[in-house]
Amino acid sequence: MNHKILIVDDEPANIRMLERLFRSEFDVVTAESGSDGLELLTVHDISLIVTDQRMPGMTGLEFLKKSADLRPQCVRIILTGYTDINDLVDALNSGLVYKYVTKPWVNADLLQTVKRGLSHHETIKAQHRLNIENQRLRNRISSADEMFLKLYGEMLRVKDPDSVLHAARTRDLAIEIGRALNFERTELERLAVAAYIHGIAEFQMPNGSGRTDRAITDDERRLMEEQRENGLMLISGVPELDEIATIVRYHTEHFDGSGTSYGLAGSQIPLYSRIVAVARAFSDMTLHSHSDGSSSERAAISVLKAASGTRFDPDVVNVFCGLKSVSQIRESIPAGQLVHG
């Protein structure tokens, strides 16, 4: 690739000297002032700038600051006398100036500095392209995740209107527990998605067979175990949802390790999974409480406390029991604030 270099100096003799040094290997454009240099930057794809510091009207540093707005990926080298070096410290530390070269320069050394600067320019361009591609990928992933959640919600509505309500309640309760545990925004997002789609493992089960308010038969348990992995494969197929699949996979594990599918206990179970387990159980037990909601909530709290340390993480139960009522929680979190559904 034939790089283009801009030389800016108010002394014509210096311009001719630098032009002779570089023109055999690079395309060279020249300017005798900072203002002329800025005009050239608007029409030329400049890879590297070599500018003098002491120029009338606009110093080299002033020119380079403005050039950075026009060509942020351009490498900037400044020619300066020893008396000006202190003025360059901040510019060097901030990355505005790639290198400074003291006068009088040695041609071979300056040429080598320029070549290294152009290699640095290629690195900057490659990183910029990578950042653009990564952002595009993140945007595509976000769109895919959003579409998956919307599709999952619609599938729930078709299967059983109560299921989508249960998923949303579980999500909101889990978010409130996460907030009480001082989760960061990204952690809350992850927890919210996992809580909302926690029932995907039982999606092909008969309505209500996966709920925690009744015992399931051995045949149902075996079928659930088969369907769990099928559902988790669906999650894993969506970009960036591998960790979500792990949370969903282990949210049915018992805290004391009894009666579980994967043999995990205590802190071996991801914290997110332990939170979803408590939120899901409470939502199960209070889903249809209409006439006496507060009484139903108190009864559900009693069940959680009784199973604290066996089925549920006692720390998570304690945090949850310290929260306001579920009706207040539901009102405090607008639907879809953290995830769609």
C-alpha positions as CSV (number, residue, x, y, z in Angstrom):
1,M,0.0,0.0,0.0
2,N,1.3,3.5,-1.0
3,H,0.8,5.7,2.1
4,K,0.2,9.4,1.8
5,I,2.2,11.7,4.1
6,L,1.4,15.4,4.8
7,I,4.3,17.7,5.6
8,V,3.5,21.1,7.2
9,D,6.3,23.7,7.7
10,D,6.4,27.4,7.2
11,E,10.0,27.2,5.8
12,P,10.1,26.1,2.1
13,A,13.6,24.8,2.4
14,N,12.5,22.3,5.1
15,I,9.6,21.2,3.0
16,R,11.9,20.5,0.0
17,M,14.3,18.6,2.2
18,L,11.6,16.4,3.7
19,E,9.9,15.9,0.4
20,R,13.1,14.6,-1.1
21,L,13.5,12.2,1.9
22,F,10.1,10.7,1.6
23,R,8.9,10.9,-2.0
24,S,10.8,7.8,-3.3
25,E,8.7,5.6,-1.0
26,F,5.5,7.5,-0.2
27,D,3.0,10.0,-1.8
28,V,3.8,13.4,-0.3
29,V,1.6,16.5,0.0
30,T,2.8,19.7,1.5
31,A,1.5,22.8,3.2
32,E,3.2,26.0,4.5
33,S,0.7,26.6,7.4
34,G,-1.6,24.8,9.7
35,S,-4.7,26.3,8.0
36,D,-3.5,25.0,4.6
37,G,-2.7,21.7,6.2
38,L,-6.3,21.4,7.5
39,E,-7.7,22.1,4.0
40,L,-5.5,19.3,2.6
41,L,-6.8,16.9,5.2
42,T,-10.3,17.3,4.0
43,V,-9.5,16.2,0.5
44,H,-6.6,13.7,1.0
45,D,-6.6,10.3,2.8
46,I,-3.5,11.1,4.9
47,S,-1.8,8.3,6.9
48,L,0.8,10.3,8.7
49,I,1.6,14.0,9.4
50,V,5.0,15.5,9.9
51,T,4.7,19.1,11.2
52,D,7.0,21.8,12.5
53,Q,6.1,23.1,16.0
54,R,7.0,26.8,15.6
55,M,4.9,28.3,12.9
56,P,3.2,31.7,12.7
57,G,-0.6,31.8,13.1
58,M,-1.0,28.2,14.3
59,T,1.6,26.1,16.2
60,G,2.3,22.5,15.3
61,L,0.4,21.3,18.4
62,E,-2.6,23.5,17.6
63,F,-2.7,22.1,14.1
64,L,-2.4,18.5,15.3
65,K,-5.2,19.0,17.8
66,K,-7.5,20.1,14.9
67,S,-6.2,17.5,12.6
68,A,-7.2,14.8,15.1
69,D,-10.8,15.8,14.7
70,L,-10.6,15.4,10.9
71,R,-8.4,12.3,10.7
72,P,-8.4,10.5,14.1
73,Q,-6.6,7.5,12.7
74,C,-3.8,9.6,11.3
75,V,-0.3,9.2,13.0
76,R,1.1,12.6,14.1
77,I,4.9,13.4,14.3
78,I,6.2,16.8,15.3
79,L,9.5,18.5,14.7
80,T,10.7,20.6,17.5
81,G,13.6,22.3,19.2
82,Y,14.9,21.3,22.6
83,T,13.3,24.4,24.2
84,D,9.8,23.2,23.2
85,I,10.0,19.6,24.6
86,N,8.2,20.4,27.9
87,D,5.2,21.6,25.9
88,L,4.9,18.2,24.3
89,V,4.6,16.1,27.4
90,D,0.8,16.3,27.7
91,A,0.4,15.8,23.9
92,L,2.5,12.6,24.1
93,N,0.8,11.3,27.2
94,S,-2.6,11.9,25.7
95,G,-1.7,10.1,22.4
96,L,-2.2,13.2,20.3
97,V,1.5,13.0,19.2
98,Y,3.0,9.7,18.2
99,K,6.6,10.9,18.3
100,Y,8.6,14.1,18.5
101,V,11.8,14.6,16.6
102,T,14.3,17.2,17.7
103,K,16.0,19.6,15.2
104,P,18.3,19.1,13.5
105,W,17.1,15.7,12.6
106,V,19.1,12.8,11.1
107,N,17.4,11.7,7.8
108,A,17.9,8.0,8.4
109,D,16.4,8.2,11.9
110,L,13.5,10.3,10.8
111,L,12.8,7.9,7.9
112,Q,12.8,5.0,10.3
113,T,10.5,6.8,12.7
114,V,8.0,7.5,9.8
115,K,8.1,3.9,8.7
116,R,7.3,2.7,12.3
117,G,4.6,5.4,12.5
118,L,3.0,4.0,9.3
119,S,3.1,0.5,10.8
120,H,1.3,1.9,13.8
121,H,-1.2,3.5,11.5
122,E,-2.0,0.1,10.0
123,T,-2.5,-1.3,13.5
124,I,-4.9,1.5,14.3
125,K,-6.9,1.0,11.1
126,A,-7.1,-2.8,11.8
127,Q,-8.3,-2.2,15.3
128,H,-10.9,0.3,14.1
129,R,-12.2,-2.2,11.5
130,L,-12.3,-4.8,14.2
131,N,-14.2,-2.5,16.6
132,I,-16.7,-1.7,13.8
133,E,-17.3,-5.4,13.1
134,N,-17.6,-6.2,16.8
135,Q,-20.2,-3.5,17.1
136,R,-22.1,-4.8,14.1
137,L,-22.0,-8.2,15.6
138,R,-23.2,-7.0,19.0
139,N,-26.1,-5.2,17.2
140,R,-27.0,-8.4,15.4
141,I,-26.8,-10.4,18.6
142,S,-29.0,-7.9,20.4
143,S,-31.5,-8.1,17.6
144,A,-31.4,-11.9,17.7
145,D,-31.8,-12.0,21.5
146,E,-34.7,-9.6,21.3
147,M,-36.4,-11.6,18.6
148,F,-35.9,-14.8,20.5
149,L,-37.5,-13.4,23.7
150,K,-40.5,-12.0,21.8
151,L,-41.0,-15.3,20.0
152,Y,-40.7,-17.2,23.3
153,G,-43.3,-14.9,24.8
154,E,-45.7,-15.4,21.9
155,M,-45.2,-19.2,22.1
156,L,-46.1,-19.0,25.8
157,R,-49.3,-17.1,25.1
158,V,-50.4,-19.7,22.5
159,K,-49.6,-22.6,24.8
160,D,-51.1,-21.1,28.0
161,P,-51.9,-17.5,28.9
162,D,-51.0,-18.2,32.5
163,S,-47.5,-19.2,31.4
164,V,-46.5,-15.9,30.1
165,L,-47.8,-14.2,33.2
166,H,-45.9,-16.6,35.4
167,A,-42.7,-16.0,33.3
168,A,-43.1,-12.2,33.7
169,R,-43.8,-12.4,37.4
170,T,-40.8,-14.7,37.9
171,R,-38.6,-12.2,36.0
172,D,-39.8,-9.2,38.0
173,L,-39.3,-10.9,41.3
174,A,-35.8,-12.1,40.3
175,I,-34.9,-8.5,39.3
176,E,-35.9,-7.2,42.7
177,I,-33.8,-9.8,44.5
178,G,-30.9,-8.9,42.2
179,R,-31.3,-5.3,43.0
180,A,-31.3,-6.1,46.8
181,L,-28.0,-7.9,46.2
182,N,-26.6,-4.8,44.4
183,F,-26.3,-6.5,41.0
184,E,-24.9,-4.3,38.2
185,R,-27.1,-3.4,35.2
186,T,-25.6,-6.1,33.0
187,E,-26.0,-8.7,35.8
188,L,-29.7,-7.7,36.1
189,E,-30.1,-8.1,32.4
190,R,-28.7,-11.6,32.5
191,L,-30.8,-12.6,35.5
192,A,-33.9,-11.1,33.9
193,V,-33.6,-13.1,30.7
194,A,-32.9,-16.4,32.6
195,A,-35.8,-15.8,34.9
196,Y,-38.2,-15.0,32.0
197,I,-37.3,-18.1,30.0
198,H,-36.8,-20.5,32.9
199,G,-39.7,-22.6,31.8
200,I,-38.3,-23.5,28.4
201,A,-37.2,-26.9,29.7
202,E,-40.8,-27.8,30.3
203,F,-42.2,-26.1,27.2
204,Q,-43.4,-29.4,25.7
205,M,-44.8,-30.7,29.0
206,P,-48.6,-30.6,29.6
207,N,-49.8,-27.3,31.1
208,G,-48.9,-26.9,34.7
209,S,-46.9,-30.1,35.0
210,G,-43.7,-28.3,35.7
211,R,-45.1,-26.1,38.4
212,T,-43.6,-26.4,41.9
213,D,-46.9,-26.4,43.8
214,R,-47.5,-30.1,43.3
215,A,-45.5,-33.3,43.1
216,I,-44.7,-34.7,39.7
217,T,-44.8,-38.4,38.7
218,D,-41.7,-40.4,37.8
219,D,-42.8,-40.5,34.2
220,E,-43.2,-36.7,34.2
221,R,-39.8,-36.3,35.8
222,R,-38.1,-38.4,33.1
223,L,-39.8,-36.6,30.4
224,M,-38.9,-33.3,31.9
225,E,-35.2,-34.3,32.0
226,E,-35.3,-35.2,28.3
227,Q,-37.1,-32.0,27.4
228,R,-34.9,-29.9,29.6
229,E,-31.8,-30.5,27.4
230,N,-33.9,-30.0,24.3
231,G,-35.0,-26.6,25.6
232,L,-31.5,-25.7,26.7
233,M,-30.2,-26.5,23.2
234,L,-32.6,-24.0,21.9
235,I,-31.2,-21.3,24.2
236,S,-27.6,-22.3,23.4
237,G,-28.3,-21.8,19.8
238,V,-29.0,-18.1,20.3
239,P,-25.8,-15.9,20.4
240,E,-24.4,-15.0,23.8
241,L,-27.0,-17.1,25.7
242,D,-24.8,-20.0,26.8
243,E,-24.5,-18.5,30.3
244,I,-28.3,-18.1,30.3
245,A,-28.6,-21.8,29.5
246,T,-26.4,-22.7,32.5
247,I,-28.6,-20.6,34.8
248,V,-31.8,-22.2,33.5
249,R,-30.2,-25.7,33.7
250,Y,-29.4,-25.5,37.4
251,H,-32.3,-23.5,38.8
252,T,-34.2,-26.7,39.8
253,E,-31.3,-28.0,41.8
254,H,-32.0,-28.3,45.6
255,F,-29.7,-26.3,47.8
256,D,-28.9,-29.3,50.0
257,G,-28.2,-31.5,47.0
258,S,-31.2,-33.8,47.5
259,G,-33.6,-34.9,44.7
260,T,-31.7,-33.0,42.0
261,S,-30.8,-33.9,38.4
262,Y,-27.1,-32.7,38.3
263,G,-25.8,-33.4,41.8
264,L,-25.0,-29.8,42.7
265,A,-25.5,-28.3,46.1
266,G,-24.9,-25.0,47.9
267,S,-22.5,-22.6,46.2
268,Q,-21.9,-25.1,43.4
269,I,-25.3,-24.0,42.1
270,P,-24.9,-20.6,40.3
271,L,-26.3,-17.7,42.4
272,Y,-28.5,-16.6,39.5
273,S,-30.0,-20.1,39.4
274,R,-30.7,-20.0,43.2
275,I,-32.4,-16.6,42.8
276,V,-34.6,-17.9,39.9
277,A,-35.6,-20.9,42.0
278,V,-37.0,-18.7,44.8
279,A,-38.7,-16.2,42.4
280,R,-40.2,-19.1,40.4
281,A,-41.5,-20.9,43.5
282,F,-43.1,-17.7,44.9
283,S,-44.7,-16.9,41.5
284,D,-46.1,-20.5,41.3
285,M,-47.7,-20.2,44.7
286,T,-49.2,-16.8,44.2
287,L,-50.1,-16.8,40.5
288,H,-53.8,-17.0,41.0
289,S,-54.2,-15.1,44.3
290,H,-57.0,-12.6,43.6
291,S,-59.4,-12.2,46.6
292,D,-56.8,-12.3,49.4
293,G,-53.5,-11.7,47.8
294,S,-51.7,-10.7,51.0
295,S,-52.8,-13.9,52.7
296,S,-51.6,-16.0,49.8
297,E,-48.2,-14.2,49.8
298,R,-47.8,-14.8,53.6
299,A,-48.5,-18.5,53.0
300,A,-46.0,-18.6,50.2
301,I,-43.4,-16.9,52.3
302,S,-44.0,-19.6,55.0
303,V,-43.3,-22.3,52.5
304,L,-40.1,-20.6,51.3
305,K,-38.9,-20.3,54.9
306,A,-39.7,-23.9,55.7
307,A,-37.7,-25.0,52.6
308,S,-34.8,-22.6,53.4
309,G,-31.5,-24.6,53.6
310,T,-33.0,-27.7,52.0
311,R,-34.7,-26.7,48.7
312,F,-33.7,-23.0,48.6
313,D,-30.6,-21.0,49.4
314,P,-31.3,-19.5,52.9
315,D,-29.5,-16.3,52.1
316,V,-31.7,-15.7,49.0
317,V,-34.8,-16.6,50.9
318,N,-33.8,-14.1,53.6
319,V,-33.3,-11.4,51.1
320,F,-36.5,-12.1,49.3
321,C,-38.5,-12.2,52.6
322,G,-37.2,-8.8,53.4
323,L,-38.6,-7.2,50.3
324,K,-41.9,-5.4,50.0
325,S,-45.0,-7.3,48.9
326,V,-45.2,-8.9,45.4
327,S,-47.9,-6.5,44.3
328,Q,-45.7,-3.5,45.1
329,I,-42.8,-5.2,43.4
330,R,-44.8,-5.7,40.3
331,E,-45.8,-2.0,40.2
332,S,-42.3,-0.8,40.8
333,I,-40.9,-2.5,37.6
334,P,-42.6,-1.4,34.3
335,A,-43.2,-4.4,32.1
336,G,-40.3,-5.0,29.7
337,Q,-38.0,-2.5,31.4
338,L,-35.1,-5.0,31.4
339,V,-36.3,-7.6,28.9
340,H,-39.2,-8.0,26.6
341,G,-42.1,-10.0,27.6
